[in-house]
């Protein structure tokens, strides 16, 4: 039974990593494409492409940072050395 649980956790980890990798690649591409189309329509050079990709990367970094921090706090609360659910 423990072997099945370990495999499930392993497969969930692979799935989470694949979805994050896909998100890290596809999201900036979508923003870059949108910026490129906007630049083409307005004739502004690569200004909107660069701005949208940088804003996208900054937002993704913040999202991943806060999600990781929340996951680690929850992991620490559940661990034997954790202070319980009442602490912050």
PyMOL Python script that loads the backbone (N, CA, C, O; Angstrom):
from pymol import cmd

cmd.read_pdbstr("""\
ATOM      1  N   UNK A   1       0.819  -1.197   0.000  1.00  0.00           N
ATOM      2  CA  UNK A   1       0.000   0.000   0.000  1.00  0.00           C
ATOM      3  C   UNK A   1       0.862   1.259   0.000  1.00  0.00           C
ATOM      4  O   UNK A   1       0.534   2.236  -0.674  1.00  0.00           O
ATOM      5  N   UNK A   2       1.970   1.239   0.758  1.00  0.00           N
ATOM      6  CA  UNK A   2       2.866   2.390   0.782  1.00  0.00           C
ATOM      7  C   UNK A   2       3.518   2.607  -0.575  1.00  0.00           C
ATOM      8  O   UNK A   2       3.779   3.741  -0.976  1.00  0.00           O
ATOM      9  N   UNK A   3       3.780   1.495  -1.284  1.00  0.00           N
ATOM     10  CA  UNK A   3       4.391   1.601  -2.600  1.00  0.00           C
ATOM     11  C   UNK A   3       3.468   2.335  -3.569  1.00  0.00           C
ATOM     12  O   UNK A   3       3.931   3.143  -4.375  1.00  0.00           O
ATOM     13  N   UNK A   4       2.171   2.060  -3.495  1.00  0.00           N
ATOM     14  CA  UNK A   4       1.213   2.759  -4.355  1.00  0.00           C
ATOM     15  C   UNK A   4       1.147   4.243  -4.016  1.00  0.00           C
ATOM     16  O   UNK A   4       1.049   5.083  -4.910  1.00  0.00           O
ATOM     17  N   UNK A   5       1.200   4.563  -2.736  1.00  0.00           N
ATOM     18  CA  UNK A   5       1.165   5.958  -2.308  1.00  0.00           C
ATOM     19  C   UNK A   5       2.414   6.695  -2.787  1.00  0.00           C
ATOM     20  O   UNK A   5       2.329   7.837  -3.240  1.00  0.00           O
ATOM     21  N   UNK A   6       3.564   6.046  -2.688  1.00  0.00           N
ATOM     22  CA  UNK A   6       4.812   6.665  -3.156  1.00  0.00           C
ATOM     23  C   UNK A   6       4.781   6.892  -4.663  1.00  0.00           C
ATOM     24  O   UNK A   6       5.217   7.936  -5.147  1.00  0.00           O
ATOM     25  N   UNK A   7       4.267   5.913  -5.401  1.00  0.00           N
ATOM     26  CA  UNK A   7       4.165   6.082  -6.857  1.00  0.00           C
ATOM     27  C   UNK A   7       3.211   7.209  -7.214  1.00  0.00           C
ATOM     28  O   UNK A   7       3.476   7.990  -8.129  1.00  0.00           O
ATOM     29  N   UNK A   8       2.103   7.294  -6.495  1.00  0.00           N
ATOM     30  CA  UNK A   8       1.132   8.354  -6.763  1.00  0.00           C
ATOM     31  C   UNK A   8       1.765   9.723  -6.509  1.00  0.00           C
ATOM     32  O   UNK A   8       1.585  10.645  -7.304  1.00  0.00           O
ATOM     33  N   UNK A   9       2.493   9.857  -5.421  1.00  0.00           N
ATOM     34  CA  UNK A   9       3.169  11.117  -5.125  1.00  0.00           C
ATOM     35  C   UNK A   9       4.215  11.442  -6.180  1.00  0.00           C
ATOM     36  O   UNK A   9       4.374  12.598  -6.572  1.00  0.00           O
ATOM     37  N   UNK A  10       4.929  10.416  -6.639  1.00  0.00           N
ATOM     38  CA  UNK A  10       5.938  10.619  -7.678  1.00  0.00           C
ATOM     39  C   UNK A  10       5.292  11.083  -8.970  1.00  0.00           C
ATOM     40  O   UNK A  10       5.763  12.031  -9.597  1.00  0.00           O
ATOM     41  N   UNK A  11       4.215  10.420  -9.373  1.00  0.00           N
ATOM     42  CA  UNK A  11       3.532  10.800 -10.604  1.00  0.00           C
ATOM     43  C   UNK A  11       2.903  12.188 -10.492  1.00  0.00           C
ATOM     44  O   UNK A  11       2.915  12.950 -11.459  1.00  0.00           O
ATOM     45  N   UNK A  12       2.360  12.520  -9.332  1.00  0.00           N
ATOM     46  CA  UNK A  12       1.829  13.864  -9.124  1.00  0.00           C
ATOM     47  C   UNK A  12       2.940  14.905  -9.221  1.00  0.00           C
ATOM     48  O   UNK A  12       2.731  15.993  -9.758  1.00  0.00           O
ATOM     49  N   UNK A  13       4.114  14.573  -8.704  1.00  0.00           N
ATOM     50  CA  UNK A  13       5.256  15.479  -8.814  1.00  0.00           C
ATOM     51  C   UNK A  13       5.664  15.692 -10.259  1.00  0.00           C
ATOM     52  O   UNK A  13       5.961  16.816 -10.664  1.00  0.00           O
ATOM     53  N   UNK A  14       5.681  14.612 -11.045  1.00  0.00           N
ATOM     54  CA  UNK A  14       6.004  14.743 -12.472  1.00  0.00           C
ATOM     55  C   UNK A  14       4.965  15.607 -13.182  1.00  0.00           C
ATOM     56  O   UNK A  14       5.311  16.457 -14.003  1.00  0.00           O
ATOM     57  N   UNK A  15       3.706  15.387 -12.866  1.00  0.00           N
ATOM     58  CA  UNK A  15       2.639  16.175 -13.491  1.00  0.00           C
ATOM     59  C   UNK A  15       2.725  17.649 -13.130  1.00  0.00           C
ATOM     60  O   UNK A  15       2.540  18.515 -13.985  1.00  0.00           O
ATOM     61  N   UNK A  16       3.005  17.932 -11.860  1.00  0.00           N
ATOM     62  CA  UNK A  16       3.150  19.325 -11.437  1.00  0.00           C
ATOM     63  C   UNK A  16       4.341  19.989 -12.119  1.00  0.00           C
ATOM     64  O   UNK A  16       4.250  21.137 -12.555  1.00  0.00           O
ATOM     65  N   UNK A  17       5.445  19.278 -12.211  1.00  0.00           N
ATOM     66  CA  UNK A  17       6.630  19.839 -12.860  1.00  0.00           C
ATOM     67  C   UNK A  17       6.389  20.085 -14.339  1.00  0.00           C
ATOM     68  O   UNK A  17       6.822  21.104 -14.878  1.00  0.00           O
ATOM     69  N   UNK A  18       5.703  19.162 -15.002  1.00  0.00           N
ATOM     70  CA  UNK A  18       5.410  19.341 -16.423  1.00  0.00           C
ATOM     71  C   UNK A  18       4.478  20.522 -16.648  1.00  0.00           C
ATOM     72  O   UNK A  18       4.676  21.295 -17.585  1.00  0.00           O
ATOM     73  N   UNK A  19       3.469  20.672 -15.805  1.00  0.00           N
ATOM     74  CA  UNK A  19       2.546  21.794 -15.980  1.00  0.00           C
ATOM     75  C   UNK A  19       3.236  23.125 -15.716  1.00  0.00           C
ATOM     76  O   UNK A  19       2.951  24.108 -16.401  1.00  0.00           O
ATOM     77  N   UNK A  20       4.134  23.178 -14.740  1.00  0.00           N
ATOM     78  CA  UNK A  20       4.870  24.418 -14.483  1.00  0.00           C
ATOM     79  C   UNK A  20       5.842  24.734 -15.614  1.00  0.00           C
ATOM     80  O   UNK A  20       5.987  25.894 -15.999  1.00  0.00           O
ATOM     81  N   UNK A  21       6.499  23.725 -16.142  1.00  0.00           N
ATOM     82  CA  UNK A  21       7.409  23.945 -17.270  1.00  0.00           C
ATOM     83  C   UNK A  21       6.642  24.454 -18.487  1.00  0.00           C
ATOM     84  O   UNK A  21       7.087  25.377 -19.168  1.00  0.00           O
ATOM     85  N   UNK A  22       5.504  23.856 -18.752  1.00  0.00           N
ATOM     86  CA  UNK A  22       4.670  24.289 -19.868  1.00  0.00           C
ATOM     87  C   UNK A  22       4.230  25.735 -19.668  1.00  0.00           C
ATOM     88  O   UNK A  22       4.253  26.535 -20.604  1.00  0.00           O
ATOM     89  N   UNK A  23       3.834  26.060 -18.453  1.00  0.00           N
ATOM     90  CA  UNK A  23       3.404  27.427 -18.144  1.00  0.00           C
ATOM     91  C   UNK A  23       4.556  28.414 -18.296  1.00  0.00           C
ATOM     92  O   UNK A  23       4.353  29.522 -18.795  1.00  0.00           O
ATOM     93  N   UNK A  24       5.758  28.033 -17.876  1.00  0.00           N
ATOM     94  CA  UNK A  24       6.920  28.917 -17.993  1.00  0.00           C
ATOM     95  C   UNK A  24       7.290  29.202 -19.438  1.00  0.00           C
ATOM     96  O   UNK A  24       7.847  30.260 -19.731  1.00  0.00           O
ATOM     97  N   UNK A  25       6.996  28.287 -20.342  1.00  0.00           N
ATOM     98  CA  UNK A  25       7.343  28.474 -21.752  1.00  0.00           C
ATOM     99  C   UNK A  25       6.209  29.142 -22.517  1.00  0.00           C
ATOM    100  O   UNK A  25       6.443  30.095 -23.261  1.00  0.00           O
ATOM    101  N   UNK A  26       4.997  28.659 -22.346  1.00  0.00           N
ATOM    102  CA  UNK A  26       3.889  29.096 -23.187  1.00  0.00           C
ATOM    103  C   UNK A  26       3.387  30.498 -22.818  1.00  0.00           C
ATOM    104  O   UNK A  26       3.062  31.283 -23.709  1.00  0.00           O
ATOM    105  N   UNK A  27       3.320  30.821 -21.549  1.00  0.00           N
ATOM    106  CA  UNK A  27       2.768  32.118 -21.151  1.00  0.00           C
ATOM    107  C   UNK A  27       3.571  33.293 -21.706  1.00  0.00           C
ATOM    108  O   UNK A  27       2.971  34.205 -22.276  1.00  0.00           O
ATOM    109  N   UNK A  28       4.904  33.316 -21.569  1.00  0.00           N
ATOM    110  CA  UNK A  28       5.639  34.429 -22.188  1.00  0.00           C
ATOM    111  C   UNK A  28       5.521  34.445 -23.714  1.00  0.00           C
ATOM    112  O   UNK A  28       5.535  35.515 -24.324  1.00  0.00           O
ATOM    113  N   UNK A  29       5.406  33.272 -24.330  1.00  0.00           N
ATOM    114  CA  UNK A  29       5.212  33.242 -25.779  1.00  0.00           C
ATOM    115  C   UNK A  29       3.892  33.893 -26.178  1.00  0.00           C
ATOM    116  O   UNK A  29       3.831  34.627 -27.165  1.00  0.00           O
ATOM    117  N   UNK A  30       2.851  33.629 -25.424  1.00  0.00           N
ATOM    118  CA  UNK A  30       1.549  34.231 -25.724  1.00  0.00           C
ATOM    119  C   UNK A  30       1.613  35.748 -25.543  1.00  0.00           C
ATOM    120  O   UNK A  30       1.123  36.501 -26.385  1.00  0.00           O
ATOM    121  N   UNK A  31       2.220  36.190 -24.441  1.00  0.00           N
ATOM    122  CA  UNK A  31       2.353  37.630 -24.220  1.00  0.00           C
ATOM    123  C   UNK A  31       3.236  38.263 -25.288  1.00  0.00           C
ATOM    124  O   UNK A  31       2.938  39.354 -25.774  1.00  0.00           O
ATOM    125  N   UNK A  32       4.323  37.583 -25.657  1.00  0.00           N
ATOM    126  CA  UNK A  32       5.202  38.101 -26.705  1.00  0.00           C
ATOM    127  C   UNK A  32       4.497  38.185 -28.047  1.00  0.00           C
ATOM    128  O   UNK A  32       4.673  39.157 -28.782  1.00  0.00           O
ATOM    129  N   UNK A  33       3.704  37.180 -28.371  1.00  0.00           N
ATOM    130  CA  UNK A  33       2.948  37.206 -29.619  1.00  0.00           C
ATOM    131  C   UNK A  33       1.926  38.339 -29.614  1.00  0.00           C
ATOM    132  O   UNK A  33       1.758  39.035 -30.615  1.00  0.00           O
ATOM    133  N   UNK A  34       1.255  38.518 -28.499  1.00  0.00           N
ATOM    134  CA  UNK A  34       0.310  39.632 -28.384  1.00  0.00           C
ATOM    135  C   UNK A  34       1.000  40.976 -28.540  1.00  0.00           C
ATOM    136  O   UNK A  34       0.487  41.871 -29.212  1.00  0.00           O
ATOM    137  N   UNK A  35       2.166  41.116 -27.917  1.00  0.00           N
ATOM    138  CA  UNK A  35       2.933  42.351 -28.060  1.00  0.00           C
ATOM    139  C   UNK A  35       3.410  42.560 -29.481  1.00  0.00           C
ATOM    140  O   UNK A  35       3.409  43.685 -29.980  1.00  0.00           O
ATOM    141  N   UNK A  36       3.818  41.486 -30.138  1.00  0.00           N
ATOM    142  CA  UNK A  36       4.274  41.574 -31.525  1.00  0.00           C
ATOM    143  C   UNK A  36       3.126  42.011 -32.446  1.00  0.00           C
ATOM    144  O   UNK A  36       3.316  42.849 -33.328  1.00  0.00           O
ATOM    145  N   UNK A  37       1.952  41.443 -32.236  1.00  0.00           N
ATOM    146  CA  UNK A  37       0.794  41.834 -33.039  1.00  0.00           C
ATOM    147  C   UNK A  37       0.403  43.287 -32.773  1.00  0.00           C
ATOM    148  O   UNK A  37       0.041  44.019 -33.694  1.00  0.00           O
ATOM    149  N   UNK A  38       0.478  43.693 -31.520  1.00  0.00           N
ATOM    150  CA  UNK A  38       0.170  45.079 -31.163  1.00  0.00           C
ATOM    151  C   UNK A  38       1.203  46.032 -31.767  1.00  0.00           C
ATOM    152  O   UNK A  38       0.845  47.098 -32.267  1.00  0.00           O
ATOM    153  N   UNK A  39       2.472  45.654 -31.722  1.00  0.00           N
ATOM    154  CA  UNK A  39       3.523  46.465 -32.339  1.00  0.00           C
ATOM    155  C   UNK A  39       3.306  46.583 -33.843  1.00  0.00           C
ATOM    156  O   UNK A  39       3.482  47.660 -34.413  1.00  0.00           O
ATOM    157  N   UNK A  40       2.931  45.498 -34.477  1.00  0.00           N
ATOM    158  CA  UNK A  40       2.686  45.528 -35.919  1.00  0.00           C
ATOM    159  C   UNK A  40       1.512  46.422 -36.280  1.00  0.00           C
ATOM    160  O   UNK A  40       1.546  47.129 -37.288  1.00  0.00           O
ATOM    161  N   UNK A  41       0.469  46.390 -35.451  1.00  0.00           N
ATOM    162  CA  UNK A  41      -0.713  47.203 -35.728  1.00  0.00           C
ATOM    163  C   UNK A  41      -0.441  48.688 -35.498  1.00  0.00           C
ATOM    164  O   UNK A  41      -0.977  49.541 -36.206  1.00  0.00           O
ATOM    165  N   UNK A  42       0.398  48.993 -34.499  1.00  0.00           N
ATOM    166  CA  UNK A  42       0.657  50.392 -34.163  1.00  0.00           C
ATOM    167  C   UNK A  42       1.947  50.926 -34.774  1.00  0.00           C
ATOM    168  O   UNK A  42       2.178  52.136 -34.769  1.00  0.00           O
ATOM    169  N   UNK A  43       2.790  50.040 -35.300  1.00  0.00           N
ATOM    170  CA  UNK A  43       4.057  50.456 -35.889  1.00  0.00           C
ATOM    171  C   UNK A  43       5.036  51.008 -34.873  1.00  0.00           C
ATOM    172  O   UNK A  43       5.722  51.992 -35.151  1.00  0.00           O
ATOM    173  N   UNK A  44       5.115  50.404 -33.716  1.00  0.00           N
ATOM    174  CA  UNK A  44       5.958  50.924 -32.637  1.00  0.00           C
ATOM    175  C   UNK A  44       7.269  50.177 -32.456  1.00  0.00           C
ATOM    176  O   UNK A  44       7.959  50.411 -31.464  1.00  0.00           O
ATOM    177  N   UNK A  45       7.635  49.306 -33.351  1.00  0.00           N
ATOM    178  CA  UNK A  45       8.856  48.512 -33.147  1.00  0.00           C
ATOM    179  C   UNK A  45       8.601  47.439 -32.111  1.00  0.00           C
ATOM    180  O   UNK A  45       7.462  47.002 -31.949  1.00  0.00           O
ATOM    181  N   UNK A  46       9.628  47.005 -31.406  1.00  0.00           N
ATOM    182  CA  UNK A  46       9.435  45.919 -30.434  1.00  0.00           C
ATOM    183  C   UNK A  46       9.054  46.383 -29.028  1.00  0.00           C
ATOM    184  O   UNK A  46       9.227  45.628 -28.071  1.00  0.00           O
ATOM    185  N   UNK A  47       8.550  47.586 -28.883  1.00  0.00           N
ATOM    186  CA  UNK A  47       8.281  48.142 -27.551  1.00  0.00           C
ATOM    187  C   UNK A  47       7.267  47.306 -26.763  1.00  0.00           C
ATOM    188  O   UNK A  47       7.553  46.887 -25.641  1.00  0.00           O
ATOM    189  N   UNK A  48       6.102  47.063 -27.333  1.00  0.00           N
ATOM    190  CA  UNK A  48       5.066  46.318 -26.613  1.00  0.00           C
ATOM    191  C   UNK A  48       5.462  44.861 -26.394  1.00  0.00           C
ATOM    192  O   UNK A  48       5.099  44.263 -25.382  1.00  0.00           O
ATOM    193  N   UNK A  49       6.197  44.297 -27.328  1.00  0.00           N
ATOM    194  CA  UNK A  49       6.652  42.909 -27.167  1.00  0.00           C
ATOM    195  C   UNK A  49       7.538  42.793 -25.943  1.00  0.00           C
ATOM    196  O   UNK A  49       7.344  41.906 -25.111  1.00  0.00           O
ATOM    197  N   UNK A  50       8.508  43.684 -25.831  1.00  0.00           N
ATOM    198  CA  UNK A  50       9.441  43.639 -24.696  1.00  0.00           C
ATOM    199  C   UNK A  50       8.709  43.917 -23.388  1.00  0.00           C
ATOM    200  O   UNK A  50       8.907  43.205 -22.403  1.00  0.00           O
ATOM    201  N   UNK A  51       7.874  44.938 -23.372  1.00  0.00           N
ATOM    202  CA  UNK A  51       7.169  45.306 -22.143  1.00  0.00           C
ATOM    203  C   UNK A  51       6.252  44.180 -21.679  1.00  0.00           C
ATOM    204  O   UNK A  51       6.237  43.834 -20.497  1.00  0.00           O
ATOM    205  N   UNK A  52       5.495  43.613 -22.597  1.00  0.00           N
ATOM    206  CA  UNK A  52       4.562  42.547 -22.196  1.00  0.00           C
ATOM    207  C   UNK A  52       5.288  41.296 -21.718  1.00  0.00           C
ATOM    208  O   UNK A  52       4.843  40.656 -20.765  1.00  0.00           O
ATOM    209  N   UNK A  53       6.389  40.938 -22.354  1.00  0.00           N
ATOM    210  CA  UNK A  53       7.140  39.759 -21.907  1.00  0.00           C
ATOM    211  C   UNK A  53       7.757  40.008 -20.540  1.00  0.00           C
ATOM    212  O   UNK A  53       7.734  39.118 -19.690  1.00  0.00           O
ATOM    213  N   UNK A  54       8.309  41.193 -20.305  1.00  0.00           N
ATOM    214  CA  UNK A  54       8.910  41.503 -18.999  1.00  0.00           C
ATOM    215  C   UNK A  54       7.842  41.515 -17.907  1.00  0.00           C
ATOM    216  O   UNK A  54       8.063  40.977 -16.822  1.00  0.00           O
ATOM    217  N   UNK A  55       6.692  42.120 -18.181  1.00  0.00           N
ATOM    218  CA  UNK A  55       5.601  42.133 -17.196  1.00  0.00           C
ATOM    219  C   UNK A  55       5.122  40.710 -16.921  1.00  0.00           C
ATOM    220  O   UNK A  55       4.851  40.352 -15.775  1.00  0.00           O
ATOM    221  N   UNK A  56       5.022  39.913 -17.956  1.00  0.00           N
ATOM    222  CA  UNK A  56       4.612  38.516 -17.800  1.00  0.00           C
ATOM    223  C   UNK A  56       5.599  37.748 -16.917  1.00  0.00           C
ATOM    224  O   UNK A  56       5.191  37.034 -16.001  1.00  0.00           O
ATOM    225  N   UNK A  57       6.888  37.896 -17.192  1.00  0.00           N
ATOM    226  CA  UNK A  57       7.900  37.182 -16.406  1.00  0.00           C
ATOM    227  C   UNK A  57       7.909  37.647 -14.956  1.00  0.00           C
ATOM    228  O   UNK A  57       8.070  36.830 -14.049  1.00  0.00           O
ATOM    229  N   UNK A  58       7.740  38.941 -14.725  1.00  0.00           N
ATOM    230  CA  UNK A  58       7.697  39.451 -13.355  1.00  0.00           C
ATOM    231  C   UNK A  58       6.483  38.891 -12.609  1.00  0.00           C
ATOM    232  O   UNK A  58       6.596  38.487 -11.452  1.00  0.00           O
ATOM    233  N   UNK A  59       5.337  38.869 -13.266  1.00  0.00           N
ATOM    234  CA  UNK A  59       4.137  38.315 -12.642  1.00  0.00           C
ATOM    235  C   UNK A  59       4.259  36.832 -12.350  1.00  0.00           C
ATOM    236  O   UNK A  59       3.817  36.356 -11.304  1.00  0.00           O
ATOM    237  N   UNK A  60       4.865  36.102 -13.284  1.00  0.00           N
ATOM    238  CA  UNK A  60       5.052  34.661 -13.071  1.00  0.00           C
ATOM    239  C   UNK A  60       6.030  34.406 -11.930  1.00  0.00           C
ATOM    240  O   UNK A  60       5.820  33.502 -11.122  1.00  0.00           O
ATOM    241  N   UNK A  61       7.097  35.199 -11.862  1.00  0.00           N
ATOM    242  CA  UNK A  61       8.053  35.052 -10.767  1.00  0.00           C
ATOM    243  C   UNK A  61       7.359  35.277  -9.427  1.00  0.00           C
ATOM    244  O   UNK A  61       7.547  34.499  -8.492  1.00  0.00           O
ATOM    245  N   UNK A  62       6.551  36.348  -9.327  1.00  0.00           N
ATOM    246  CA  UNK A  62       5.845  36.631  -8.077  1.00  0.00           C
ATOM    247  C   UNK A  62       4.869  35.509  -7.737  1.00  0.00           C
ATOM    248  O   UNK A  62       4.761  35.106  -6.579  1.00  0.00           O
ATOM    249  N   UNK A  63       4.171  35.013  -8.732  1.00  0.00           N
ATOM    250  CA  UNK A  63       3.202  33.937  -8.495  1.00  0.00           C
ATOM    251  C   UNK A  63       3.895  32.676  -7.990  1.00  0.00           C
ATOM    252  O   UNK A  63       3.454  32.065  -7.015  1.00  0.00           O
ATOM    253  N   UNK A  64       4.986  32.288  -8.660  1.00  0.00           N
ATOM    254  CA  UNK A  64       5.709  31.097  -8.232  1.00  0.00           C
ATOM    255  C   UNK A  64       6.326  31.292  -6.852  1.00  0.00           C
ATOM    256  O   UNK A  64       6.348  30.360  -6.048  1.00  0.00           O
ATOM    257  N   UNK A  65       6.826  32.485  -6.572  1.00  0.00           N
ATOM    258  CA  UNK A  65       7.451  32.773  -5.278  1.00  0.00           C
ATOM    259  C   UNK A  65       6.432  32.612  -4.153  1.00  0.00           C
ATOM    260  O   UNK A  65       6.691  31.911  -3.175  1.00  0.00           O
ATOM    261  N   UNK A  66       5.273  33.260  -4.291  1.00  0.00           N
ATOM    262  CA  UNK A  66       4.276  33.197  -3.231  1.00  0.00           C
ATOM    263  C   UNK A  66       3.652  31.810  -3.109  1.00  0.00           C
ATOM    264  O   UNK A  66       3.329  31.383  -2.001  1.00  0.00           O
ATOM    265  N   UNK A  67       3.478  31.109  -4.205  1.00  0.00           N
ATOM    266  CA  UNK A  67       2.938  29.748  -4.142  1.00  0.00           C
ATOM    267  C   UNK A  67       3.925  28.815  -3.432  1.00  0.00           C
ATOM    268  O   UNK A  67       3.525  27.993  -2.608  1.00  0.00           O
ATOM    269  N   UNK A  68       5.213  28.948  -3.757  1.00  0.00           N
ATOM    270  CA  UNK A  68       6.227  28.129  -3.102  1.00  0.00           C
ATOM    271  C   UNK A  68       6.281  28.437  -1.607  1.00  0.00           C
ATOM    272  O   UNK A  68       6.360  27.527  -0.781  1.00  0.00           O
ATOM    273  N   UNK A  69       6.237  29.710  -1.271  1.00  0.00           N
ATOM    274  CA  UNK A  69       6.280  30.099   0.136  1.00  0.00           C
ATOM    275  C   UNK A  69       5.084  29.522   0.892  1.00  0.00           C
ATOM    276  O   UNK A  69       5.243  29.024   2.006  1.00  0.00           O
ATOM    277  N   UNK A  70       3.907  29.584   0.308  1.00  0.00           N
ATOM    278  CA  UNK A  70       2.711  29.034   0.960  1.00  0.00           C
ATOM    279  C   UNK A  70       2.807  27.517   1.107  1.00  0.00           C
ATOM    280  O   UNK A  70       2.416  26.967   2.136  1.00  0.00           O
ATOM    281  N   UNK A  71       3.329  26.833   0.073  1.00  0.00           N
ATOM    282  CA  UNK A  71       3.496  25.378   0.158  1.00  0.00           C
ATOM    283  C   UNK A  71       4.479  24.992   1.256  1.00  0.00           C
ATOM    284  O   UNK A  71       4.246  24.029   1.987  1.00  0.00           O
ATOM    285  N   UNK A  72       5.566  25.730   1.375  1.00  0.00           N
ATOM    286  CA  UNK A  72       6.563  25.407   2.396  1.00  0.00           C
ATOM    287  C   UNK A  72       6.050  25.707   3.797  1.00  0.00           C
ATOM    288  O   UNK A  72       6.361  24.980   4.740  1.00  0.00           O
ATOM    289  N   UNK A  73       5.271  26.766   3.940  1.00  0.00           N
ATOM    290  CA  UNK A  73       4.676  27.054   5.253  1.00  0.00           C
ATOM    291  C   UNK A  73       3.700  25.952   5.650  1.00  0.00           C
ATOM    292  O   UNK A  73       3.685  25.530   6.806  1.00  0.00           O
ATOM    293  N   UNK A  74       2.891  25.486   4.713  1.00  0.00           N
ATOM    294  CA  UNK A  74       1.952  24.400   5.004  1.00  0.00           C
ATOM    295  C   UNK A  74       2.709  23.117   5.331  1.00  0.00           C
ATOM    296  O   UNK A  74       2.320  22.377   6.235  1.00  0.00           O
ATOM    297  N   UNK A  75       3.784  22.854   4.601  1.00  0.00           N
ATOM    298  CA  UNK A  75       4.600  21.667   4.864  1.00  0.00           C
ATOM    299  C   UNK A  75       5.219  21.744   6.261  1.00  0.00           C
ATOM    300  O   UNK A  75       5.234  20.750   6.987  1.00  0.00           O
ATOM    301  N   UNK A  76       5.724  22.904   6.638  1.00  0.00           N
ATOM    302  CA  UNK A  76       6.326  23.058   7.958  1.00  0.00           C
ATOM    303  C   UNK A  76       5.300  22.932   9.068  1.00  0.00           C
ATOM    304  O   UNK A  76       5.600  22.374  10.124  1.00  0.00           O
ATOM    305  N   UNK A  77       4.085  23.442   8.849  1.00  0.00           N
ATOM    306  CA  UNK A  77       3.040  23.306   9.871  1.00  0.00           C
ATOM    307  C   UNK A  77       2.653  21.850  10.073  1.00  0.00           C
ATOM    308  O   UNK A  77       2.334  21.442  11.190  1.00  0.00           O
ATOM    309  N   UNK A  78       2.677  21.060   8.998  1.00  0.00           N
ATOM    310  CA  UNK A  78       2.283  19.653   9.095  1.00  0.00           C
ATOM    311  C   UNK A  78       3.417  18.774   9.620  1.00  0.00           C
ATOM    312  O   UNK A  78       3.175  17.637  10.025  1.00  0.00           O
ATOM    313  N   UNK A  79       4.629  19.276   9.618  1.00  0.00           N
ATOM    314  CA  UNK A  79       5.787  18.481  10.042  1.00  0.00           C
ATOM    315  C   UNK A  79       5.828  18.371  11.560  1.00  0.00           C
ATOM    316  O   UNK A  79       5.226  19.188  12.258  1.00  0.00           O
ATOM    317  N   UNK A  80       6.531  17.372  12.073  1.00  0.00           N
ATOM    318  CA  UNK A  80       6.623  17.203  13.541  1.00  0.00           C
ATOM    319  C   UNK A  80       7.224  18.413  14.238  1.00  0.00           C
ATOM    320  O   UNK A  80       6.905  18.677  15.397  1.00  0.00           O
ATOM    321  N   UNK A  81       8.093  19.159  13.548  1.00  0.00           N
ATOM    322  CA  UNK A  81       8.707  20.324  14.174  1.00  0.00           C
ATOM    323  C   UNK A  81       7.860  21.579  14.006  1.00  0.00           C
ATOM    324  O   UNK A  81       8.233  22.649  14.487  1.00  0.00           O
ATOM    325  N   UNK A  82       6.727  21.456  13.329  1.00  0.00           N
ATOM    326  CA  UNK A  82       5.858  22.601  13.099  1.00  0.00           C
ATOM    327  C   UNK A  82       5.190  23.063  14.397  1.00  0.00           C
ATOM    328  O   UNK A  82       5.093  22.315  15.371  1.00  0.00           O
ATOM    329  N   UNK A  83       4.749  24.275  14.380  1.00  0.00           N
ATOM    330  CA  UNK A  83       4.137  24.856  15.570  1.00  0.00           C
ATOM    331  C   UNK A  83       2.636  24.700  15.598  1.00  0.00           C
ATOM    332  O   UNK A  83       1.971  25.212  16.498  1.00  0.00           O
ATOM    333  N   UNK A  84       2.086  23.986  14.605  1.00  0.00           N
ATOM    334  CA  UNK A  84       0.645  23.778  14.588  1.00  0.00           C
ATOM    335  C   UNK A  84      -0.044  24.779  13.683  1.00  0.00           C
ATOM    336  O   UNK A  84       0.588  25.695  13.156  1.00  0.00           O
ATOM    337  N   UNK A  85      -1.336  24.599  13.507  1.00  0.00           N
ATOM    338  CA  UNK A  85      -2.099  25.425  12.560  1.00  0.00           C
ATOM    339  C   UNK A  85      -2.381  26.816  13.108  1.00  0.00           C
ATOM    340  O   UNK A  85      -2.712  27.714  12.334  1.00  0.00           O
ATOM    341  N   UNK A  86      -2.261  27.025  14.418  1.00  0.00           N
ATOM    342  CA  UNK A  86      -2.596  28.316  14.998  1.00  0.00           C
ATOM    343  C   UNK A  86      -1.524  29.365  14.848  1.00  0.00           C
ATOM    344  O   UNK A  86      -1.795  30.544  15.072  1.00  0.00           O
ATOM    345  N   UNK A  87      -0.321  28.987  14.479  1.00  0.00           N
ATOM    346  CA  UNK A  87       0.767  29.972  14.381  1.00  0.00           C
ATOM    347  C   UNK A  87       0.909  30.490  12.965  1.00  0.00           C
ATOM    348  O   UNK A  87       0.385  29.908  12.015  1.00  0.00           O
ATOM    349  N   UNK A  88       1.626  31.593  12.843  1.00  0.00           N
ATOM    350  CA  UNK A  88       1.813  32.194  11.521  1.00  0.00           C
ATOM    351  C   UNK A  88       3.219  32.163  11.139  1.00  0.00           C
ATOM    352  O   UNK A  88       3.574  32.625  10.054  1.00  0.00           O
TER     353      UNK A  88
END
""", "prot")
cmd.dss("prot")
cmd.show_as("cartoon", "prot")
cmd.util.cbc("prot")
cmd.orient("prot")
